[in-house]
């Protein structure tokens, strides 16, 4: 009886690998579990006091949220293209792409700083109500991740620039972390800015 399974040679099996480093994957998964717990708590509190959350949500700038989402999505794309260029040996293109990704990350920080300043100047601060407590805590913890991620992208850039280094797994590990930061923002954006 014929089987529909594809037989792979031993060489093909040994080439298959998960990008990056297993330690980064463990860290990313642990971080995502932490954020998932925070998202669940947010949803429970939001369900309990939906009217307050809807009223407070109207004070956020949807435009700023959309711009930040587009900046981080573009950033992820640039970093992915940078890793692909490194794998193909095009180091100049790789460093350019990673630099563009980092620039988008800095743009995110600037827009978020403007947005925080705007909210705080109108009296919408962390102790104002439960919504703004979650808003500042979620976006604040995410900002810490963005700062750390920019440092990671700096390490990736150093790896690519230095001909004695250029370890692909380091660039992949940095990209994995940066993609997690972007994914977390997409969920935060949906919860805080979009969900009604």
C-alpha positions as CSV (number, residue, x, y, z in Angstrom):
1,X,0.0,0.0,0.0
2,X,1.5,3.4,-1.1
3,X,1.8,6.1,1.4
4,X,1.4,9.8,0.8
5,X,4.2,10.9,3.1
6,X,7.2,12.7,1.6
7,X,10.5,11.0,2.3
8,X,13.3,13.3,3.1
9,X,17.0,12.6,2.9
10,X,19.1,12.7,6.0
11,X,20.7,15.9,4.7
12,X,17.3,17.6,4.4
13,X,16.3,16.6,7.9
14,X,19.6,18.0,9.4
15,X,19.1,21.4,7.7
16,X,15.7,21.9,9.2
17,X,16.0,24.1,12.2
18,X,14.1,26.7,14.2
19,X,15.5,30.2,13.5
20,X,17.4,32.0,16.3
21,X,18.2,30.3,19.6
22,X,16.0,28.2,21.8
23,X,16.6,30.5,24.8
24,X,15.1,33.4,22.9
25,X,12.0,31.3,22.1
26,X,11.6,30.4,25.8
27,X,12.0,34.0,26.8
28,X,9.5,35.2,24.2
29,X,6.9,32.5,25.1
30,X,7.3,33.4,28.8
31,X,6.8,37.1,28.0
32,X,3.7,36.4,26.0
33,X,2.2,34.3,28.8
34,X,2.8,37.3,31.1
35,X,1.1,39.7,28.7
36,X,-1.7,37.2,28.0
37,X,-2.5,37.1,31.8
38,X,-2.6,40.9,31.8
39,X,-4.9,40.9,28.8
40,X,-7.3,38.5,30.5
41,X,-7.4,40.7,33.6
42,X,-8.0,43.7,31.4
43,X,-11.0,41.9,29.7
44,X,-12.5,40.9,33.1
45,X,-12.3,44.4,34.5
46,X,-13.5,45.9,31.2
47,X,-16.5,43.5,31.3
48,X,-17.3,44.6,34.8
49,X,-17.3,48.3,34.0
50,X,-17.9,48.6,30.2
51,X,-19.4,52.0,30.2
52,X,-16.5,53.6,31.9
53,X,-14.0,51.9,29.5
54,X,-16.0,53.1,26.5
55,X,-16.2,56.7,27.7
56,X,-12.5,56.8,28.6
57,X,-11.5,55.1,25.3
58,X,-12.9,58.0,23.4
59,X,-10.2,60.3,24.8
60,X,-7.4,58.2,23.1
61,X,-6.1,59.3,19.7
62,X,-7.1,56.5,17.2
63,X,-4.8,58.3,14.7
64,X,-1.8,58.0,16.9
65,X,-2.6,54.3,17.6
66,X,-2.9,53.6,13.8
67,X,0.4,55.5,13.1
68,X,2.2,53.5,15.8
69,X,0.7,50.2,14.5
70,X,1.9,51.0,10.9
71,X,5.3,52.0,12.2
72,X,5.8,48.7,14.1
73,X,4.5,46.6,11.2
74,X,6.9,48.4,8.8
75,X,9.6,47.9,11.3
76,X,9.0,44.2,11.5
77,X,9.0,44.0,7.7
78,X,12.4,45.8,7.5
79,X,14.0,43.6,10.2
80,X,12.7,40.5,8.4
81,X,14.2,41.7,5.1
82,X,17.4,42.5,6.9
83,X,17.7,39.0,8.2
84,X,16.9,37.6,4.7
85,X,19.6,39.8,3.2
86,X,22.1,38.6,5.9
87,X,21.3,35.0,5.0
88,X,22.0,35.7,1.4
89,X,25.3,37.5,2.1
90,X,24.2,41.0,1.2
91,X,25.5,42.7,4.3
92,X,25.0,46.3,3.1
93,X,21.3,45.7,2.4
94,X,21.0,43.8,5.7
95,X,22.4,46.7,7.8
96,X,20.2,49.2,5.8
97,X,17.1,47.2,6.4
98,X,17.7,46.7,10.1
99,X,18.5,50.4,10.5
100,X,15.2,51.3,8.8
101,X,13.5,48.9,11.3
102,X,15.2,50.6,14.2
103,X,14.2,54.1,12.8
104,X,10.6,53.0,12.7
105,X,10.9,51.9,16.3
106,X,12.3,55.3,17.3
107,X,9.3,56.8,15.4
108,X,7.0,54.7,17.6
109,X,8.6,56.1,20.7
110,X,8.2,59.7,19.5
111,X,4.5,59.2,18.7
112,X,3.9,57.4,22.0
113,X,5.7,60.2,23.9
114,X,3.5,62.8,22.1
115,X,0.4,60.8,22.9
116,X,1.3,60.4,26.6
117,X,2.0,64.1,26.9
118,X,-1.3,64.9,25.3
119,X,-3.3,62.6,27.6
120,X,-1.5,63.7,30.8
121,X,-1.9,67.4,29.9
122,X,-5.6,66.9,29.7
123,X,-5.7,65.2,33.2
124,X,-6.0,61.6,32.0
125,X,-3.4,60.0,34.2
126,X,-2.8,56.6,35.7
127,X,-5.0,57.1,38.8
128,X,-7.8,58.7,36.8
129,X,-9.8,55.5,36.5
130,X,-9.3,51.8,35.7
131,X,-9.1,52.3,31.9
132,X,-6.2,54.8,32.2
133,X,-4.5,52.6,34.7
134,X,-4.5,49.8,32.2
135,X,-3.6,52.2,29.3
136,X,-0.5,53.5,31.0
137,X,0.5,50.2,32.5
138,X,0.1,48.2,29.3
139,X,1.7,50.9,27.0
140,X,4.4,51.6,29.6
141,X,5.5,47.9,29.9
142,X,5.4,47.7,26.1
143,X,7.6,50.8,25.9
144,X,10.2,49.2,28.1
145,X,10.1,46.3,25.6
146,X,10.5,48.7,22.7
147,X,13.6,50.3,24.4
148,X,15.1,46.9,25.0
149,X,14.2,45.8,21.5
150,X,16.0,48.8,20.0
151,X,19.1,47.8,22.0
152,X,18.7,44.3,20.6
153,X,18.5,45.8,17.0
154,X,21.7,47.7,17.8
155,X,23.4,44.4,18.7
156,X,22.1,42.9,15.4
157,X,23.5,45.9,13.5
158,X,26.9,45.4,15.2
159,X,26.8,41.7,14.2
160,X,26.1,42.6,10.6
161,X,28.8,45.3,10.4
162,X,31.6,43.2,11.8
163,X,32.9,40.7,9.3
164,X,34.3,38.6,12.2
165,X,30.9,38.2,13.6
166,X,27.9,38.0,11.3
167,X,26.3,35.2,13.1
168,X,22.9,34.6,11.5
169,X,21.4,33.1,14.6
170,X,22.1,36.3,16.6
171,X,20.2,38.4,13.9
172,X,17.4,35.8,13.9
173,X,17.1,35.9,17.7
174,X,17.0,39.7,17.6
175,X,14.3,39.6,14.9
176,X,12.3,37.1,16.9
177,X,12.3,39.4,19.9
178,X,11.4,42.4,17.8
179,X,8.5,40.6,16.1
180,X,7.2,39.7,19.6
181,X,7.2,43.4,20.6
182,X,5.3,44.2,17.4
183,X,2.8,41.4,17.9
184,X,2.1,42.6,21.5
185,X,1.5,46.1,20.2
186,X,-1.1,44.8,17.7
187,X,-3.0,43.2,20.6
188,X,-2.7,46.2,22.8
189,X,-3.9,48.5,20.0
190,X,-6.9,46.2,19.4
191,X,-7.8,46.1,23.1
192,X,-7.3,49.8,24.0
193,X,-8.1,51.7,20.8
194,X,-10.4,49.5,18.6
195,X,-12.5,47.1,20.7
196,X,-15.9,48.6,21.6
